[in-house]
Amino acid sequence: MATMNRDAPRNRAGSLLEAVARLPVWATLLIAASVMAALAGIDLVTGDEISFSIFYLAPILYVTWCAGFRWGAAAAVVAAATWGVIDFASGARYSSSFIPVWNSVVRLGFFLTSAYILRALQHANERMEALAHTDSLTGVANARSFYAALEREIERQRRYGSAFTVTYIDLDNFKAVNDTCGHSTGDELLRAVSAEVSRSSRAADTVARLGGDEFAVLMPETGQDVAMATAARIHSGVVRLMQASAHDVPGAGATAGVVVFESPPESGDAAVNVADGLMYNGKALGRGVVQLVVWRQPGRTEPLRPTDATPLS
């Protein structure tokens, strides 16, 4: 007997909300105007005994969320003015002509405050999302974000068969840099290395700091030749930067392990472990080198060249 997927309604609702949020501004304003017109009609029919002002928040907050605070503020002004006109048209009587004006201004303030709070919450949510996927020191992707992208790439390879590459980079003698130059200098160097790796990578690549002085680059749909050229460019740029910034530290540089996956690894952890092990093998060979191998079936790697250690320093 088929089982019901309890997450299906939630997924459909999330997809609908995402689709609505991606609408162009004119479509968002058109929807909000239609809702506001319907509310105005109901408000007019029900008369002045029943207040509908709070329901005007719905189109205001919708416009604010999808189009920004400026459009939300404009919607708030229109809503407050509409309420004022409806209040007057419904025949409400006040002891002073100033009272309906005051009421409209108060409602406008309420609408604007609500829109502002929503936009502030939206910005806070966006910052939290960025922090959840970004390394706080360097600004590149963090380990969580990298592994998520890697798992997606592995799944894509299982479906379509295109090769991808993982490059694992470890800075040589970085501890000596911290000890000699101080941790603040070391942090500045990590930021500079991140910027250099990002500059030397392609726009489609994911650059991440996995922790400490270890970086990784995910190169989607990348075969042997492009992987070698990109890894060489990244490595040479990082080595130049390390030697220029830490010239007082002997052996400052970088060692990298590059794995071209022509067959899917078991998992993201397995893929990183292969590249990490390859990098440590390069450390054992004397550091400052790039090791590149091709993964053609699970559990087996093949060197791209007769020797899988390629000095690039």
Summary of the structure (lengths in Angstrom):
residues: 313
radius of gyration: 29.1
end to end distance: 62.8
largest distance: 95.8
contacts: 976
relative contact order: 0.09
helix: 61%
strand: 15%
